[in-house]
Amino acid sequence: MPVSGCLYLYRMANRLINEQSPYLLQHAHNPVDWYPWCDEAFEIAKREHKPVLVSIGYAACHWCHVMERESFEDPAIAAYMNDHFICIKVDREEHPDVDHMYMDAVQAISGSGGWPLNVFVTPDRAPFYGGTYFPPRQAYNRPSWGQLLQRMDQIWNEQQEEVANQAGQLLQHLRQASMRVTPAQTPLTRELCTQVAENLLGMADKEKGGFGAAPKFPGTMAISYLLEHYRYTSHQPSLDQALLSLDKMIEGGIYDQLGGGFARYSTDADWLAPHFEKMLYDNALLIMSLCDAYSVTGNARYKEVIEETIAFAERELTDGTGGYYSALDADSEGVEGKFYTWTWEDWIANSGDEKGVAAMYFGVVMEGNWEETNILHVATKLSSVAETFQTTEREVLRMVNEVKGRLLKARANRVRPLTDDKSLLAWNALMNIALSKASVALSNDEYKARAVEHAAWMLDKFALSDGRMLHTWKQGVAKITAKLDDYAYLIQALMQLLSLTGDEQYGLRAGELLNTVIAEFGREDGFFYYSPASQKDIPVRKVDLYDGAMPSGNAVMAHNLWLCGMCLDNSEWVERSEVMVRAMAVTASRYAHSFSYWAILAQRSVAGMKTRGGGARRGR
């Protein structure tokens, strides 16, 4: 691409050098003249009559790193971007509301989404075009990034009316799509709960676990629904699918067989090859589902994985002050998964596995089981390995554990993936809930003490003097207005601690926060916006109803309203909760995987009716 104007001079650092986000700091030395998300960037765009590029990603994202290397570090590409656009780089974890809005726009345009998310918007913040990853040269039936930039510049300068119409239509679509709820108050019945289970089992992979085809995400809310459905109905297929899903993840490469902890998702149907980033929220949610599974089955392997996953979080995601970091990167030394995988030469040099027992167990082969290297996974059951080597399962396990110790020691000398060392309130609150659940399920007082300590940390670090909360914290500085998820998960964590400890301070603080949410996020129909009324930097306030990677903030708030209403004797909150759950019941039964938390609440209500003879106040 030709460089317009005078010769581009590479600057040592751009504005992002003053930011906290590791993702933004990764781009601080790009030749692109990046702005963080701020009013100033849009004001300059208005003054200079330029379109705005909003580029969104996160620190642990592999393809974000790829596009940065290929395009954002290219001086000629950067010069064109600087000349023709105002460029904003956004950490989706710092600004989830911005990410939600523009992701919805790109999905409306293209039918798909993902990260990096690159959106072209007007100076009034209205999107008019966007996509995800674009290659440096035309490929994959996509234009190159340079070609797309030139086309967007041409459209902006020559087709202003079309740009305005497209932006207006997209904003109208986003506002209409932000709230789609069946208005009828649906009766909650056992048949509805059965339909949810049947729908989940209908999309389940009954051989390899999980739901749907690759790529496969954990689906923890769906798993927990099936486990609870079995508890209430003794429906064996629900239990079988839930346990199969957990077992296959535990055996797969998505689970770190050496150090514990789960990666975000698997790229294949067998759970072998993850994108190797490890996120705090995924591990918290999987701990919760494993606690449910352990409570139902008493399977010692689930207890072991719960303990290993908590140990991973304490070892690799703690910040030294009492909280938890956000994530570990997928890449190290510029290579995805390099920290976690083993070439045959690495294995021979470090494993001490002279007989090949551990190699058989972990599926390690000379040619590699993934891109000429090996992802450790449980490829062969202990009984089969023992039979092959004519020994006992106990002896096989002893040898495997010795190899694991040697490999962990060797891995400690490798270059570690980047740690995203900011702390997010919502994700920390999920981890707090996980600790409380693990304390109960495993009868572990250490987890109880850790949950109490961690809750005090959250209430100290993220709170403003007026009681409102902030979203992100790092190195003594909290910032960015808290979103619905932050409040919803924190209230839930406090109510879990109330149940765990009996200390009424947790219930009282939860009630105070609940009043804040109603005032700042509430709608007349009883539901809640994702962003507070006081926030003015986005043109669309989304209403988030479905479960994504984390539970729906509205569903968790419905749960909170019921819990707080019952504990603090507020019948209005209880009734509001019941109205919300009934309004979502049909949607949850039809689209069970995306609305599993709503389905869980409906199922608990139905179970409460049965045990209490149809009484008005039902157990959740």
N, C-alpha and C positions, 0 to 999 in steps of 0.2 A: 504494500500500500504506500503510495507517495506521501511524504511528509509535507503538509501545507505550511506556508509561512517560512520563518527562519529555521535554521537547524535546531532540532530538539536537544535541549541540554538535560541530561539525567540529573535529577535532584537526589540527594542522599536520603531524604525522608519527606513524606507528605504529611498532611494533617492528622492522619491516623496514628502517628507516633505518640500523640497525647492521650490515646484511648486506653481503656482497661482491658477490653476484650482481646483474648489471644488471637481470635480470628482476624480482627481488624489490625492487630499488630503484625500479623503475618503479611499483610498488604501494605504496611507502612513504608516500605522501601520500593514499592512498585513505581515506575515512571508515570503511572496514571495519577492525576491530581484529585485523588479521592477526598470526598467529604464524608464524615459520619452522618447518620440520620439527624438532621437539624433544620430549623427554619431558615437559617442563613443560605443554605444551598438552594432552596426553592425561591427565595427572594432574589438571588443572583440570576437564576434561570428566568424569572419574570423580567428582570431589568435587561438582560441580554437576549431575551426572546429565544431561548434555547430549550430543546427537549431535555428531560432528565433521564439518565440511566440509573435505575436502582438495582444493584447486584447483591443478592442475598445468599448467604451460605453459613457454614459453621466450622469450627476449628478441626473437628474430627472427620470431616467430609473428604473422601478420597478424590472424587471428581472435581470438587472445588479446587483442590491443589493442582490437579491436572490443568484446568483452564487457566489458573493463575500462571503456571509455568509457560503454557503455550501462547497465551494472548496478553495477559495483563503485565507480564514482564518484558514484552516486546516493545522496544522504543518507538517504532513506527506506528504500531497499533495504538499505543498509548497517546502518541502525539495527535492522532486523528480523534480519539475519544476526547482529549482535552480541548481540541479546537471546536468540536461540533456539539458536545454534550456537557452538561453538568453531571458529574459522576458521583454516586453515593454508594458506599459499601455498608451493608447491614449484616450484623450477626443475628441470625434468626432466633437465637436463644435469648438475646437481650431484648429484641423487639418482636415477640411472637405475634402480636396483633398486626404489625406491618406485614410480616410473612404470611399470615392467614389471608389477609386481604388480597395481596398480589398473587399468592398461590391460587386462590379461587379465580382470579382474573385469567391467569395463564391456563388453568384447566378449562375454563370456558372457551378460550381461544383455540387450544390445541387438543383438548381431551385428555391431557396427561400433565404431570408436574413432577417436581423433584428439585434437587440442588446440584450445582448452583442454579439459582433462579435469577434470570436476567429480564427485567421489565422496563419498558420505555413508557414514561409517564409525562403528562403535561406539567407545567409549573404549578398547577393547582392540585397536583398529586393524583390525577385521574389516569389510570393505565389505558394505553391504546394498542400496545403489542407486547409480546413477551414470549420467552421460552426458557429452556433449561441450559444444558451444555451445548455449546457450539464449537466445532473443531477449528483449528487454525487454517485448514484447507477444506474445500468442499468435499464432504464425505457423508456416509450414512443417510443419504437423501436429505441432507441439511446443507444450507449455505455455510460458507466459512463465516467466522466472526467478523472479519473485515468486510465481507460482502453485505452482511446484515447491517452493519453500522452505516455503510454507504447508502443502503436502501432506506433505512430509517431517517437518515438526514435528508434524502431526496423527498420522501413523503412529507416530512415536517415542513419543508420549504415550499413544496409545490402543491400539496393537497391538504391545506389547513382545514378546509371544511370537512373533508373525510375524517381527518384526525379528531376533530371536535365531535363529529357524529359517533365515531367508534368509541371514544372515551365516554361520552354521555350514555350510550347504550350499555357499555360495560358497567358503569356505576349503577345504572338502573337495575341491571341484572343482579349485581352484588347485593343491592339493598333488598331486592325481592327474594333472593335466594338465602339471605341471612337468617330467615325464620320461616321454616315450613313444618308446621305441626298440625296433625289432625285435631281440629278444634273439639270434636265430640269427646265427652268424658266416657271412656270405655270401661265397662265392668271388668274387674280383675278376676279371672277364673283359672281353675286348674287346667282347663283345655288350652288357654292361651299360653301357659307355661310349657305345656307339652309341645305346642306348636313351635315355640322357641327352640326347644331341644331338638325337635325333628329337623328344623331348618339348619341348625348348626351341624348336626350329624350328616345332613344332606350335602354340605359343602366340605366335609372333613375328608382328609386323606387317611383312610383306614389302614393303610399299610405302613406309611412313614410318619404319621402323626401330623398335627397342624391342620390348617384350613386353607383350601385352595392350592393352586400350583405355585411354582417358584416365580418370583422370590417369596420366601416364607418369613413372616414375622411371628413373634411368640404367641400373640393372641391370648394374653393372660386373662383378660376379662371374660372371654368366651370359655376358657378352661375353668375358671372359678364358677361360672354359671353351671356348667355341667357337673362339677363336683357337688355344688349345693343341690342341684336337681336330683342327683343320686341320694343325697342325704334325706331329702323330703319324700322321694318316691321309690327308692330302691331300684331305679332304672339302670340296669347293668350296662347297656351300651353307652350311656352317658359317662359312667365311671371309666369304662374301658378306653374311650377316646381321649378323655382328659389325661389319664395316666400314660397312655401311649404317646401323646404329644410331649409330655414332660420327659418321659424316658428317652425318646428319640433326641430331644434337645440336649439332655444331659450326656448322652453317648456321642453326640455330634461334635463337629469342629466349632460350632457356635458357642460351645462351652469350653473354656480354657482348662484343658485337662491337667495342666501343671499348676497354675496359680489361682484357679477359681474365677468366677465371674463370667458373664455372658456377653457376647457381641450383640450388635443391634438387630441383625437379621441374617438369614442365610440366602445366598444367591441361587442355591439349588434346592431341589425337593428333598434331598437326603440330609439336610442340616450340616453338610460337610464344610462348605466353603462360605464363610461369612464375609461381609465387609467388616473389617476387624475392629472398628471403633467400639469402645465400651462406654455406654452411657449410664449415668447414675440411675435414671428413672427406670430403664429396662431391668436393671438388677434389683431395684426395690420391688417392682411389680412381680418379678419372677419369684423373689423371696416370699411374697404374699401368697402366690398360687401354690408354691411348694409347701408352705405352712398349711394351707387348706388340704393338700394331698396327704401330708403327714398325719394330720388330724383324723382323716378318714381311714387311712391304711396302716399307720404305724410303721411304714417302710423305712428302715434305717438309712437307706441310700438317700432319701429326701432330706433327712436330718443332716446327713453329712454334707450335702450340697448347700443347704441353707447356711451351715456353719462356714463352709469354704467361701461362699459368696459374700457373707458379712465380713469375713477375714480379709478378702480381697479389697472390699470397699474401705475398711479401716487401714489397710496397708498402703493402698495406692491412690485413694481418692479423698483422704483427709487433709485438711488445710493447716493443722497445727493449732488452731484456735477453738476447735470444737465442731466445725461444720464439715461439709463434704464438697469436693470439687465436682465439676459437671461431667467431665468425660476424659477418655484417653483416645488419642488419634489412631486412625487406621494405619498410617504410614510411619515408617522410620527410615532414615537415610534415603528418603525419596521413593521407597518401595513399599507397596501395600503388603501388610502382614509379615514383613521381614523379621520383626521381633519374635513372632510366635511360631514360625515355620522352620522346618529342618531339612536341609539337603541330606542325601545319603552320606556325604563326606562329614557333615556336621554330626550326624547320628553316630557314625563309627567312632569319631574322635571324642565324643562326649558322653555317650550313653552307658558304656561298659556292658552292653547287652550282648555278651559273647555268644550265647546260645540262640539268640533271636526270639526269646520269649516275649519281651516287651514290644519288639517290632511287629510281631504277629498280633498282639493285643491292640496296639495303636495304629495298625494299618500302614506302617512305614515300609516303603519299598524303594529299590535302587533308582527306578525311573521317576519316582515321586508320584503322589496321588493327586497333586494339584499344581499345575504350571511348573513342572520339573522340580518341585519341592514337596515336602510332606506336611500336611495338617494333621496333628494328633487327634484321633477320635477312637472310640471303642469299636474297632472293626471286627473283632472276634470275641465271643463271650468267654468268660473265665473257664467255664466247663470244657469248651472246645479246645482252648489252649492247653489246659491240663491234660486232656486226653491225647492231644498231639505229642506232648512232651512226656507223657507217662508219669505224671506227678499229680499232686493235689491242687485244688483251687487255692487253698491257703498259701501254698508255696509259690504259685504263680503270682498271687497278689503281693506277697513279700518281695519277689524279684521286680515286679512292676513298680512298687513304691520306692525301691532302691534306685531304679533308673530315673523315676520322677525327681528324686532328690538331686541326683547328679545333673540332670538337665536343667532344673531350676537354678542350680549354682552356676552353670555355664551361661544360662540366659541372663543372669544378673549382670554379666560383663558386657552385654550387648548395648548398643545405643537404644535408649528407651524412646517409645513414641512420645510426642508432645502431650503434656497434661493441660487440659483447658482448666485453668486454675481460678476461674470465677465460680462463685456459689450462687445458685438460683433458689429462691424461696420455695417455689412449687416442688422442685426436685428434691430438695432437702426435706420438705414435709412428707413426701412419699417415702423417703428412706426412714423417717421417724415412725411412720405407720408400720413399715416393714419390721422395724426393731420391736415395736410393741407386739405385733402379731407373733414374731419369733419367740419373744419372751413367754407368751402364753402357750404356744404350741409345744415348745421345747422345755417348758418349766425352767427357764434360764434367767436368773436374777441379774446377771451381768448385762444382758440385753435391756432389761428394764432400767437399770441404772444409767446405761448409755442413752436410752430414749429420753429420760428425764433431763440429763445433762444437755443433750442436744436440743431439746425444746427450749430450754433457757437460753441457749446460744441464739436460736432463731429469733426469739422474742426480743433479744437485746440488739442484735446486729441489723435487723431489717425494719425495726419500728421507728416511726416518726414520733415526735413529742405529743402529737394529737391522737395517737393510737392507730393511725393509718399505717400501711405497710409499703415497703419498697420491694422491687423485683429482684435486684442483683446486688451482690456484695463482693468486694475484693480488696484485700489489704487495707482494711479499716474504713473503706468508703462504700456506702450503699447508695444506689441511685435507681432511677427509672420507676415510674409509678407501677405499683403492683397490679396484676391482671386478675381475672376471675379465678383462674387455676391456682394462683398463689394463695388467695384467701380460702378457696374451697378446700384444698388439701391441708392447709394449716389448721383450719377449723376441725377437719376430720382427725388430724393428728392429736389435737388437744382433747377431743372427745374420746379417742382411744386411750389416751393417758388418764383421763378421768376414770374410765372403766378399769384400767390397769392398777392405778394407785389409790383410787378413792379420794383423791385430793380435789376439793371443790373449786380451787383456784382455776383449774383447767376449764371447767364448765363455764365459770363466770367470764373468763377471757374469751372463750369461744362465742358466748352470747354477745359480747361487745363487738367482736369482729363480724358476727352475723348481722348486727344492726348496721354496721358500716357498709357491708355488701348490699343490703336492701336499699340503703340510701343512695349509694354511688352507682350500683350496677343494675338495680331492679327495673323491671318493666311492668306495665299495667296488667299484663296477662299472667303475671306470676313468675315468668322466666327471667333470665339475667343476660345482659350484654357481656361480651368478653372484656371490653375496656370500660373504664369508669367515665361518668359524665364530665368530670373535670378535665379529661384529656381531649385536646383539640387538634392533634397533629395527624389524624387520619380521617378521610371523608366518609368512611362507612364503619359503623359500629356493628360488628358481627355478633350473632347469637350462635354459639357453638354447642350443638346438641349431640353429636355423635362421638363415639370413642375413636380417637386416632391412635397414636402410639401410647397415649395416656388416656385415662378415663375422662369422659365429658365433664367439664366444669359444672354445667347445669345439673347433670345427674348427681354428681357429688354434693351439690348444694341442696338438691331435693332430699338426699340422705341426711345432710346436716340439719336441715329444717326439722326433720322428724326427730332426730336425736336430741337436738337442743330444745325443741318444743316439749318433748316428753320430760327431759331432765330439769328444765327451767320452768315448767308448768305454763307454757305459752301455746294455747290451743290454736291460735291463728297460724303459727308456724307449722304445726302439724297438719292443719287443713290445707295450707298452701302446698306442702309437700305432696299430699295425697292427690290434689288437683294436677300437679305436674306429672306425677307418675301415671295417672289415668290418661292424661292427654297424650303421653308417649307410648302407651301400651301397644296400640295397633302397629305403630311404626317399629317398635322393638320386636314384635312377633314376626313381622315380615322381613325385616333386615337385621336379623339377630346378631350377626357378627359385628356390625357397626354400632349397635346400640345395646351391647351386652350388659353394661352397668345399669341401664334402665330396666332391662329384663331381670337382673338380680333383685332390684328393689321391688318389682312387681311380684316376683316369685316369693319373696319374703312376706309381702303383704298377704298373699294367698295362703301361705303356710300359717301365718298368724291368725287368719280368719278360721282356719280349720281347728287349730289348737285352742282358740278362745271362743269357739262357737259362733264366729261371725261378728265378734265385738268390734266396735269402731276403732279402737286403738290397737294397732297390730305391731308385732315385733319385727324390728329390722336390726 
